[in-house]
Amino acid sequence: MNESLEERLIKNVVWANWAIFALASCIGLYMAPGPFAMGIICGGLITVVNFHLLSRTLQNALDPGPGTNHRVVVAKYYLRFFVSGLLIFGLLLFRIVHPIGLFVGLSVVVAGIFIALILELKYVFSKEAR
């Protein structure tokens, strides 16, 4: 079964996000103090869940149908952004997490996209070499 480029990229990004989140969380729990590890876990969860919800929102918006409305997409985006901001603010305000640990956790999706890009480039170059 041949997957399209988009399907393969999405699958790789989702896989990389969860793998990096799990790896960073385990390393944080094993090697870092509690608030730092909690920052990694909370930041990672915020970004991975946001990425998943954004993906679902965009898939529904791009699916041709009578109920598609760009205002709903924008409203969901801003609502998600606002809730994420409140979560981050609350985590830092009540000193539940260490700011650097939170930054590391919030970088999970960026790292996942970077890993997926490397995997895709490796796939393309190995395919061309044949």
Secondary structure as UniProt FT lines:
FT   HELIX           5..31
FT   HELIX           34..62
FT   TURN            66..67
FT   HELIX           70..93
FT   TURN            94..95
FT   HELIX           99..106
FT   HELIX           108..129
//
